[in-house]
Amino acid sequence: MSNALERRAAAWINTEPEIVNDPYPLWADLREHCPIVHEPGHGVWLVTRYEDCRTIARDADTWSSVLAAMGPIRGEHLPAVEAMRAHVDQVCRGKEVQGTAGDLIDAALRDQTDRLQHNDPPDYGRYRSLISRWFTPKRVADLEPMVRETAIALIEQFPASGQVEFLGAFAGPLPGSIIADLLDVPLANRQDFIEWDNVIAGNTRLVEDRLASRKHEDRRQRVLDWMADAIAQRRREPGTDLISLLVSSELEPGEYVTDRHAQGIAFTFHVGGQETTSKLFTSAMRLLAEDPELQATLRTEPQLIPAFVEEALRIQSPTQGLFRVARVDTEVNGTQFPAGALVQLVWGSANRDEAVFGAPDRIDLARPNIRSHLAFGHGIHLCPGNHLARLEAVVAFEELLARTDDLVLATSNTLEYMASHIMRGVRRLDLEIQLP
């Protein structure tokens, strides 16, 4: 690999703006010249081709998800790096982390190891089955009236001037409101939930950045405290919400989800359901606002909106990549990985792989394999909320296009993307909306 590609790969992991704002030229160069690249500054392997990502994602026996949404730590934090490596070393051997390393990892992964995406089999399958009962296609379809009513209410609040900051006015509140409804969050607590989601949506950086920042700790703690209280209350008086489902369902005869795991799964649902969907909305809206012809097509042929949502997911994947850890020495497509190797499955690159998607940088509403993208992951960790995210996006753009005459980017936009090597989304999106 050339030094230039090395530097650009490092810039991605370091969340440097010139790469984060537009990573796709880097992904194309890596797919062509070095599809599995070892970035030496952090020791991360970037996996950029579609089939290689699928191979690793579906092999949970070889590849652990314990650090799925965490990733590497910058070199100036070597003590934490060594602790993380010690943790990985223990995971690979099935042992509990002891001593100082264990204490550091407990801090680094606080509220993380009990989140669904960081679980491995066999426990993962048991917890996943609980969530899957909620997110069946039928149950999700039954939510359409609620989603549509919420979307319409938000659109009706757009200012008469037609100028709107789309993330704050619609893309954040719509999924946030739906998640709050499904968790049965009281109105008095909902602002904390939505504002906390907006905070983390803008700060999904390296793990030590999140550990160092205490600015929003109070709000985060209020969210967790509410969840703890709700879990206790639902155990006494189960309802029909997701938390009630978690605490009242048996993993095995006589065995129920612990409070800690219920809180972790609910927190995952709360964060994932808001963060990824809001990024899908802003990315899809930018695509529409920059393409008058596409916008006109969808206005006259709204039956194509589901296809547009799939292409938006593929071409601007909200989750650009998640991480896996090799449990043992292994090999993928000729590349040798030692036990403990940390790899990022770069969904954002895989979804533009020329070997799978013809003209991958172009939106094609008639693409024959339009749902073959990896925007929701692959394998056992396929996002359990993917049906809900799709429903919300389709309904959102049906209503946005039906209730406006034109959508264009405001000249005030800087189109600055959030500093993250995991998620992709603009910090704000200013629109000029022509209302009927």
Protein Blocks (a to p, Z undefined) as FASTA:
>chain_A
ZZklmmmmmmmmnopaklmmommlmmmmmmmmombacdfknopacdfbfklmmmmmmmmm
lpccklmmnopcdfklmmlmmmmmmmmmmmmnopacehjllmmmmmmmgoklmpmklpcc
fklmmmmmmmmmmmgfklmmmmmmmmmmmmmmmmmmpcfklpacfklmmmmmmmmmmmmm
mnopafklmmmmmmmmmmmmmmcccfklmmmpmklmmmmmmmmmmmmmmmmmmmmmccfb
fklmmmmpcfbghiacdfklmmmmmmmmmmmmmmmmmmmmmmmmmmmmmmmklmmmmmmm
mmlmmmmmmmmmmmmcfblbdcdddfbdcdeehiacdehiacdddfklmmmcfklmghkl
bccfkbfklmlpcknogajllcfklmmmmmmmmmmmmmmmmmpcbdcddfkbgoiacddf
kbgcdfbdcdddddZZ
